């Protein structure tokens, strides 16, 4: 649904493809999932890799999308701590 480009020559960029998001989850849920997709791509800009579960999974299952639409898809404790340390720099 998105792409993070860490070094582009103009800085760090992340894209979220809303049309793809709408096709994946439907127009009704797309807006509810947008923040989770944005958080995932922003975390890549801060150096987080994909993980096997949670918000940083590379491919989300239907249950992941359902959680995202309800604001229930999260970073792991370790990922959250790493993000806090990187943001504090």
Backbone torsions as a table, in degrees:
resi	resn	phi	psi	omega
1	UNK	NA	-13.1	-178.6
2	UNK	-154.9	-178.8	179.5
3	UNK	-154.1	133.5	176.3
4	UNK	-109.8	128.1	178.5
5	UNK	-113.0	101.3	-171.0
6	UNK	-67.6	-47.2	178.6
7	UNK	-123.2	114.0	-176.4
8	UNK	-118.3	-0.9	-172.3
9	UNK	90.5	-24.9	176.9
10	UNK	-113.8	13.7	-178.4
11	UNK	113.3	-152.7	-179.0
12	UNK	-107.2	133.0	-178.7
13	UNK	-130.0	146.3	172.3
14	UNK	-134.6	140.7	177.9
15	UNK	-118.6	142.7	169.9
16	UNK	-123.3	126.2	-176.8
17	UNK	-96.7	94.4	-172.7
18	UNK	-63.2	-36.0	178.2
19	UNK	-61.0	-42.1	176.5
20	UNK	-64.1	-40.3	178.6
21	UNK	-61.6	-44.7	177.8
22	UNK	-61.2	-40.7	178.9
23	UNK	-67.1	-32.9	-178.7
24	UNK	-72.5	-48.0	-171.1
25	UNK	-113.8	-9.0	-178.2
26	UNK	94.4	156.2	-176.0
27	UNK	-61.8	-36.4	-177.5
28	UNK	-64.2	-37.9	-175.3
29	UNK	-94.7	-15.8	-172.5
30	UNK	-57.4	-46.4	-180.0
31	UNK	-62.8	-35.4	179.1
32	UNK	-70.1	-27.5	-178.1
33	UNK	-91.4	-15.0	-173.4
34	UNK	-56.4	-44.2	-179.0
35	UNK	-62.0	-37.7	179.2
36	UNK	-67.5	-40.7	178.1
37	UNK	-65.3	-41.7	178.5
38	UNK	-64.2	-41.2	178.5
39	UNK	-63.1	-40.9	178.2
40	UNK	-59.1	-50.1	-178.0
41	UNK	-68.4	-37.6	177.2
42	UNK	-63.6	-38.7	178.0
43	UNK	-62.6	-35.7	174.8
44	UNK	-61.8	-40.8	178.7
45	UNK	-61.5	-27.6	178.9
46	UNK	-92.6	6.8	171.7
47	UNK	100.4	3.1	179.3
48	UNK	-77.5	134.0	175.0
49	UNK	-87.4	177.1	172.6
50	UNK	-68.7	155.5	177.7
51	UNK	-128.7	178.9	-177.3
52	UNK	-85.8	-12.9	-179.7
53	UNK	-151.4	168.0	175.0
54	UNK	77.1	-161.0	-174.5
55	UNK	-60.6	-28.4	-176.4
56	UNK	-94.7	11.7	172.7
57	UNK	-59.9	144.7	-179.4
58	UNK	-72.4	-36.4	177.3
59	UNK	-130.4	126.8	-176.7
60	UNK	-90.3	139.1	176.0
61	UNK	-81.8	172.8	176.8
62	UNK	-59.5	-37.9	178.8
63	UNK	-68.8	-33.1	175.0
64	UNK	-63.2	-44.2	179.2
65	UNK	-62.7	-39.6	178.2
66	UNK	-62.8	-43.1	176.8
67	UNK	-62.9	-44.3	180.0
68	UNK	-59.6	-39.2	-178.3
69	UNK	-67.7	-19.4	179.3
70	UNK	-105.3	7.3	-178.8
71	UNK	72.6	26.5	-174.6
72	UNK	-112.2	13.5	177.6
73	UNK	-104.2	120.7	-169.4
74	UNK	-123.3	165.7	166.9
75	UNK	-74.5	152.2	172.9
76	UNK	-69.5	166.6	177.7
77	UNK	-58.6	-42.5	-180.0
78	UNK	-65.1	-44.1	178.9
79	UNK	-63.4	-42.4	-179.9
80	UNK	-62.6	-41.9	178.8
81	UNK	-64.7	-42.1	178.1
82	UNK	-61.9	-42.9	177.7
83	UNK	-62.1	-43.1	178.4
84	UNK	-60.0	-44.3	180.0
85	UNK	-64.0	-41.9	-179.1
86	UNK	-68.3	-36.4	179.1
87	UNK	-72.7	-27.3	179.8
88	UNK	-72.9	-20.1	-179.2
89	UNK	-67.1	NA	NA
